Amino acid sequence: MRLKGYLVNLDGSKPDGTTFYWNSSTTRSDSGAHSCEVIYVTGVEWLD
């Protein structure tokens, strides 16, 4: 499977008023905590 999309940073608030954020990693050489990519998917290609 191949995903097409954008790396994004998210922030928002929950119904109880608390806020949250997720930051996307922007480098391939990081590791550990905070090294995940958050992707807004715009397309999916199934590979054989």
N, C-alpha and C positions, 0 to 999 in steps of 0.2 A: 504494500500500500504506500502511496506517496501523497503527502499532504501539501496543499498550497495555502498560503496565508501570510499573516503578519505577526511579528513579535509585538506584544503589547504589554503595557503596565495597566493594572486595574486598581481602582479605588472606589469605595462606595460606603453606604451605611446600611445597617441592619434595621429591622422594624423597631428594635428596642433603643435605637439611637447610637449604638456603638459603631465605630468606623473600622474599616479594614482596608488593606492594600496588598497586592501581589505585584512584585516587580519581576520582569522577565530578564533573564541573563542576556547579555549582548555580546558575549565572547565565547569561543569554543574551548578556551584553555582553562576555564575556572572549574572548581570542583568543590564538593562539600555543600554545606548549607548555603542557600541562596544561589545555587548554580543551575536552577531549572528554567526551561523556556516556557513561557505562557504564550500560546498560539491562538489567534483568531482565525479559524479555518474557513477558507473561502472555496475550497475545492478538494475533492478526494479522487485519486486515480487508483484503480485496482490493477495490480500488476500480475501477470501470469507467471 
